[in-house]
Amino acid sequence: MNSISAAELKRRGMAAIEDGLRHGPVHLMKHNKPAAVVLSETDYLQLSAGSAGKVVGVTAVQWLLNQRPVGKSSKSQLDKALRKEREDWG
C-alpha cells in the first residue's frame, strides 16, 4: 500500500503527496489506520465518470452515526450535567 503518515504529511506537506502519487493513490494514515485516500486528477476523473447525479459514499449523518463513542460519560451522566447547567442559567 502506498501510504503517508500524518507526521510525514505535516513535515513535508504537498511534496509528500506528490511523491506518493507517482506510485498510484496515496493512503493517508492517522494513528496507523487509513484515514483518507488521495487520487491524481486523472484517477479521480476516471472514477467519477458517469456518476453525475448519483450519491456516492455516505451522508454526514450516516458518517456521524458510524463514529466510535468518545469519552467515558454515560448518557445518564451527560443528561444530569446538562440539567444542572440549564438550572445554573436561570
Secondary structure, DSSP 8 states (H G I E B T S, - for coil): --EEEHHHHHHHTHHHHHHHHTTS-EEEEETTEEEEEE--HHHHHHHHTT-TT---S--HHHHHHTS---SS--HHHHHHHHHHHHHHH-
